[in-house]
Amino acid sequence: MNIDHEAIKILSNTIVNAIDKIKDKLPFDRTVKGTVISVIDTKHYIVKIEGRDYALPSLSNDMFSIGNSVLVTYFQNNKNKAYIIGKEEM
């Protein structure tokens, strides 16, 4: 059986590119990594995610400090409905 590896590579890249174009619009929860850059109070923080700053509430009982890596969930992939779910485990 002769397999054309170049064709498989092109097809794989096409699928990955298509997913990258639509992933931000899909209606499911998405979790991303961020960094705490400011503390508002014990339940609200400014978090830098992908180069942008967001004021977010925390659903975690943890207290965060500037520089902490945190996990943020976008409810139904909506950045306007984001919240901190906890520290990123290293």
C-alpha positions in Angstrom: 0.0 0.0 0.0 1.4 3.4 -1.1 0.7 6.3 1.3 1.2 9.8 0.1 2.6 11.5 3.2 2.6 14.9 1.7 -1.1 14.8 1.0 -1.8 13.7 4.6 0.4 16.6 5.9 -1.5 19.1 3.7 -4.9 17.7 4.8 -3.9 17.8 8.4 -2.7 21.4 8.2 -6.0 22.4 6.4 -8.0 20.8 9.2 -6.0 22.6 12.0 -6.3 25.9 10.2 -10.0 25.5 9.9 -10.4 24.7 13.6 -8.2 27.7 14.5 -10.5 30.0 12.6 -13.7 28.9 14.3 -12.6 27.9 17.8 -13.3 31.3 19.3 -16.9 31.2 18.1 -17.9 27.7 19.4 -20.5 27.8 22.2 -18.8 25.7 24.9 -16.8 26.6 28.0 -13.2 27.3 27.3 -10.4 27.5 29.8 -7.3 29.6 29.2 -4.2 30.6 31.3 -3.6 34.1 32.6 -1.4 36.1 34.9 -2.7 38.2 37.9 -1.4 41.7 37.3 -3.4 43.5 40.0 -5.5 42.7 43.1 -8.9 44.6 43.3 -10.1 42.8 46.4 -10.2 39.2 47.7 -12.6 38.1 45.0 -11.7 40.3 42.0 -8.4 40.6 40.1 -7.0 42.1 36.9 -5.7 39.2 34.8 -3.6 39.5 31.6 -4.7 36.9 29.0 -3.2 36.7 25.5 -1.9 40.3 25.8 -5.2 41.9 27.1 -6.2 42.9 30.6 -9.5 41.7 32.1 -11.1 42.6 35.5 -12.4 39.2 36.6 -14.2 37.7 39.6 -12.9 34.5 41.2 -15.0 31.5 41.9 -12.1 29.9 43.8 -11.5 30.1 47.6 -7.8 30.8 46.8 -6.3 34.2 47.3 -4.0 35.3 44.5 -1.0 37.6 44.3 0.5 39.6 41.5 2.3 37.3 39.2 0.3 34.2 40.0 -0.7 32.0 37.0 -4.4 31.3 37.0 -6.9 29.4 35.0 -9.8 31.4 33.6 -13.0 29.9 32.1 -15.0 31.7 29.4 -18.6 30.6 30.0 -19.9 29.4 26.6 -16.7 30.8 25.1 -17.9 34.3 25.9 -15.1 36.6 27.1 -17.7 38.9 28.7 -18.6 36.0 31.0 -15.2 35.0 32.3 -14.2 34.0 35.8 -11.1 32.7 37.6 -11.4 29.0 38.6 -8.1 28.5 40.3 -4.3 28.6 40.2 -2.5 26.9 37.4 -0.7 23.9 38.7 2.9 23.7 37.6 
